[in-house]
């Protein structure tokens, strides 16, 4: 019995070590906003094209000076496409939807925003404020591709989600009435 117990403890240590190693090898991004810092772990193994797309925008400085332009309390905050003056930024070509990667739109995860065309995502992303099962891929639903999660700074996400919203720029509703600026985004060491 003692040998079995040691074997179990050893197996748990190996699994914990592998899990920690997997987290250490995932790319990480620090997003400095006007309301605080958000740290994001990216799931390169499950969403390789989406992560590559996001990292290219980060490395190009694309997100610097963009805003969270859409806030729906209890649902999502969305950003990465408009300047503080609500000018739409020019993007690269759309990417293929990777929503079939087994990741769910749970609180704190990041997904790509898109139009009704499943393969139309470019730079815009959103952070899920709740578990949003209807956004997951399934029969008759192309879904929204989860590609990362907030590992630090959900309090900042919640501050953005609490901003009063209304009309601004091209939006008739859901635009924060106080600017939630992405000052900078950078790849960091895990």
DRENMIKOL-877994 format. One record per residue (C-alpha): residue in three letters; x, y, z. Coordinates in steps of 0.25 Angstrom, whole numbers. Layout:
BEGIN
{keke: ALA	px: X	py: Y	pz: Z}
...
//
This chain:
BEGIN
{keke: UNK	px: 0	py: 0	pz: 0}
{keke: UNK	px: 11	py: 9	pz: 3}
{keke: UNK	px: 18	py: 7	pz: -10}
{keke: UNK	px: 5	py: 10	pz: -17}
{keke: UNK	px: 4	py: 23	pz: -9}
{keke: UNK	px: 18	py: 27	pz: -13}
{keke: UNK	px: 15	py: 23	pz: -28}
{keke: UNK	px: 2	py: 32	pz: -27}
{keke: UNK	px: 10	py: 44	pz: -21}
{keke: UNK	px: 21	py: 42	pz: -32}
{keke: UNK	px: 11	py: 42	pz: -43}
{keke: UNK	px: 4	py: 54	pz: -37}
{keke: UNK	px: 17	py: 62	pz: -37}
{keke: UNK	px: 20	py: 58	pz: -52}
{keke: UNK	px: 6	py: 63	pz: -56}
{keke: UNK	px: 8	py: 76	pz: -48}
{keke: UNK	px: 22	py: 78	pz: -54}
{keke: UNK	px: 16	py: 76	pz: -69}
{keke: UNK	px: 5	py: 85	pz: -66}
{keke: UNK	px: 14	py: 96	pz: -61}
{keke: UNK	px: 23	py: 94	pz: -73}
{keke: UNK	px: 12	py: 95	pz: -83}
{keke: UNK	px: 8	py: 108	pz: -76}
{keke: UNK	px: 22	py: 113	pz: -77}
{keke: UNK	px: 24	py: 110	pz: -91}
{keke: UNK	px: 11	py: 118	pz: -96}
{keke: UNK	px: 13	py: 132	pz: -101}
{keke: UNK	px: 9	py: 143	pz: -91}
{keke: UNK	px: 5	py: 157	pz: -94}
{keke: UNK	px: 5	py: 169	pz: -85}
{keke: UNK	px: -6	py: 179	pz: -89}
{keke: UNK	px: -5	py: 193	pz: -81}
{keke: UNK	px: -18	py: 200	pz: -81}
{keke: UNK	px: -22	py: 213	pz: -76}
{keke: UNK	px: -29	py: 205	pz: -65}
{keke: UNK	px: -18	py: 196	pz: -61}
{keke: UNK	px: -10	py: 184	pz: -66}
{keke: UNK	px: -15	py: 171	pz: -72}
{keke: UNK	px: -7	py: 159	pz: -74}
{keke: UNK	px: -11	py: 149	pz: -85}
{keke: UNK	px: -7	py: 134	pz: -87}
{keke: UNK	px: -8	py: 130	pz: -102}
{keke: UNK	px: -12	py: 116	pz: -106}
{keke: UNK	px: -3	py: 114	pz: -117}
{keke: UNK	px: -5	py: 98	pz: -118}
{keke: UNK	px: -20	py: 99	pz: -119}
{keke: UNK	px: -21	py: 112	pz: -127}
{keke: UNK	px: -8	py: 113	pz: -135}
{keke: UNK	px: -13	py: 122	pz: -146}
{keke: UNK	px: -21	py: 131	pz: -137}
{keke: UNK	px: -9	py: 133	pz: -127}
{keke: UNK	px: 1	py: 136	pz: -139}
{keke: UNK	px: -9	py: 146	pz: -144}
{keke: UNK	px: -11	py: 153	pz: -130}
{keke: UNK	px: 4	py: 152	pz: -127}
{keke: UNK	px: 7	py: 159	pz: -141}
{keke: UNK	px: -2	py: 170	pz: -137}
{keke: UNK	px: 4	py: 171	pz: -124}
{keke: UNK	px: 19	py: 171	pz: -129}
{keke: UNK	px: 15	py: 182	pz: -140}
{keke: UNK	px: 10	py: 191	pz: -129}
{keke: UNK	px: -4	py: 191	pz: -135}
{keke: UNK	px: -12	py: 190	pz: -122}
{keke: UNK	px: -4	py: 202	pz: -116}
{keke: UNK	px: -14	py: 214	pz: -115}
{keke: UNK	px: -26	py: 206	pz: -118}
{keke: UNK	px: -38	py: 205	pz: -109}
{keke: UNK	px: -48	py: 195	pz: -104}
{keke: UNK	px: -60	py: 201	pz: -112}
{keke: UNK	px: -71	py: 191	pz: -108}
{keke: UNK	px: -75	py: 188	pz: -94}
{keke: UNK	px: -87	py: 179	pz: -91}
{keke: UNK	px: -87	py: 176	pz: -76}
{keke: UNK	px: -89	py: 161	pz: -72}
{keke: UNK	px: -85	py: 158	pz: -86}
{keke: UNK	px: -72	py: 163	pz: -93}
{keke: UNK	px: -62	py: 175	pz: -94}
{keke: UNK	px: -57	py: 177	pz: -109}
{keke: UNK	px: -45	py: 184	pz: -114}
{keke: UNK	px: -34	py: 184	pz: -124}
{keke: UNK	px: -40	py: 191	pz: -136}
{keke: UNK	px: -42	py: 206	pz: -133}
{keke: UNK	px: -34	py: 218	pz: -128}
{keke: UNK	px: -38	py: 227	pz: -117}
{keke: UNK	px: -45	py: 236	pz: -128}
{keke: UNK	px: -53	py: 224	pz: -133}
{keke: UNK	px: -45	py: 223	pz: -146}
{keke: UNK	px: -45	py: 209	pz: -151}
{keke: UNK	px: -30	py: 204	pz: -153}
{keke: UNK	px: -26	py: 197	pz: -165}
{keke: UNK	px: -24	py: 182	pz: -163}
{keke: UNK	px: -17	py: 170	pz: -170}
{keke: UNK	px: -25	py: 159	pz: -177}
{keke: UNK	px: -36	py: 151	pz: -169}
{keke: UNK	px: -32	py: 138	pz: -163}
{keke: UNK	px: -39	py: 124	pz: -163}
{keke: UNK	px: -48	py: 122	pz: -151}
{keke: UNK	px: -41	py: 112	pz: -141}
{keke: UNK	px: -54	py: 111	pz: -132}
{keke: UNK	px: -53	py: 96	pz: -133}
{keke: UNK	px: -41	py: 95	pz: -124}
{keke: UNK	px: -48	py: 89	pz: -112}
{keke: UNK	px: -47	py: 102	pz: -104}
{keke: UNK	px: -59	py: 109	pz: -98}
{keke: UNK	px: -63	py: 123	pz: -97}
{keke: UNK	px: -62	py: 124	pz: -81}
{keke: UNK	px: -60	py: 136	pz: -72}
{keke: UNK	px: -46	py: 142	pz: -75}
{keke: UNK	px: -44	py: 135	pz: -88}
{keke: UNK	px: -40	py: 143	pz: -101}
{keke: UNK	px: -47	py: 141	pz: -114}
{keke: UNK	px: -46	py: 147	pz: -128}
{keke: UNK	px: -58	py: 156	pz: -132}
{keke: UNK	px: -63	py: 154	pz: -146}
{keke: UNK	px: -75	py: 157	pz: -155}
{keke: UNK	px: -86	py: 147	pz: -158}
{keke: UNK	px: -75	py: 141	pz: -167}
{keke: UNK	px: -68	py: 131	pz: -158}
{keke: UNK	px: -55	py: 133	pz: -165}
{keke: UNK	px: -55	py: 148	pz: -164}
{keke: UNK	px: -46	py: 151	pz: -152}
{keke: UNK	px: -35	py: 161	pz: -153}
{keke: UNK	px: -30	py: 169	pz: -141}
{keke: UNK	px: -42	py: 171	pz: -132}
{keke: UNK	px: -43	py: 162	pz: -120}
{keke: UNK	px: -52	py: 161	pz: -107}
{keke: UNK	px: -51	py: 156	pz: -93}
{keke: UNK	px: -62	py: 148	pz: -88}
{keke: UNK	px: -68	py: 154	pz: -75}
{keke: UNK	px: -76	py: 141	pz: -72}
{keke: UNK	px: -77	py: 127	pz: -77}
{keke: UNK	px: -83	py: 129	pz: -91}
{keke: UNK	px: -87	py: 115	pz: -96}
{keke: UNK	px: -95	py: 121	pz: -108}
{keke: UNK	px: -82	py: 126	pz: -114}
{keke: UNK	px: -75	py: 112	pz: -114}
{keke: UNK	px: -75	py: 104	pz: -127}
{keke: UNK	px: -85	py: 93	pz: -129}
{keke: UNK	px: -95	py: 87	pz: -138}
{keke: UNK	px: -100	py: 99	pz: -147}
{keke: UNK	px: -92	py: 109	pz: -139}
{keke: UNK	px: -78	py: 113	pz: -145}
{keke: UNK	px: -74	py: 119	pz: -131}
{keke: UNK	px: -64	py: 129	pz: -127}
{keke: UNK	px: -49	py: 124	pz: -126}
{keke: UNK	px: -44	py: 124	pz: -112}
{keke: UNK	px: -29	py: 127	pz: -113}
{keke: UNK	px: -24	py: 132	pz: -99}
{keke: UNK	px: -28	py: 135	pz: -85}
{keke: UNK	px: -26	py: 146	pz: -75}
{keke: UNK	px: -16	py: 141	pz: -64}
{keke: UNK	px: -15	py: 154	pz: -57}
{keke: UNK	px: -23	py: 167	pz: -57}
{keke: UNK	px: -38	py: 162	pz: -58}
{keke: UNK	px: -40	py: 173	pz: -48}
{keke: UNK	px: -36	py: 182	pz: -59}
{keke: UNK	px: -45	py: 175	pz: -69}
{keke: UNK	px: -57	py: 177	pz: -59}
{keke: UNK	px: -53	py: 192	pz: -57}
{keke: UNK	px: -55	py: 193	pz: -72}
{keke: UNK	px: -68	py: 185	pz: -72}
{keke: UNK	px: -73	py: 195	pz: -61}
{keke: UNK	px: -71	py: 207	pz: -70}
{keke: UNK	px: -84	py: 214	pz: -73}
{keke: UNK	px: -88	py: 212	pz: -88}
{keke: UNK	px: -96	py: 219	pz: -99}
{keke: UNK	px: -94	py: 225	pz: -113}
{keke: UNK	px: -80	py: 229	pz: -118}
{keke: UNK	px: -73	py: 229	pz: -131}
{keke: UNK	px: -80	py: 220	pz: -141}
{keke: UNK	px: -87	py: 212	pz: -129}
{keke: UNK	px: -102	py: 215	pz: -125}
{keke: UNK	px: -100	py: 207	pz: -112}
{keke: UNK	px: -90	py: 199	pz: -104}
{keke: UNK	px: -78	py: 209	pz: -105}
{keke: UNK	px: -71	py: 213	pz: -92}
{keke: UNK	px: -74	py: 227	pz: -89}
{keke: UNK	px: -60	py: 228	pz: -83}
{keke: UNK	px: -48	py: 224	pz: -92}
{keke: UNK	px: -42	py: 210	pz: -88}
{keke: UNK	px: -29	py: 211	pz: -96}
{keke: UNK	px: -19	py: 200	pz: -99}
{keke: UNK	px: -7	py: 208	pz: -97}
{keke: UNK	px: 2	py: 197	pz: -101}
{keke: UNK	px: 3	py: 182	pz: -103}
{keke: UNK	px: 16	py: 174	pz: -103}
{keke: UNK	px: 20	py: 160	pz: -103}
{keke: UNK	px: 27	py: 156	pz: -89}
{keke: UNK	px: 34	py: 144	pz: -84}
{keke: UNK	px: 25	py: 134	pz: -77}
//
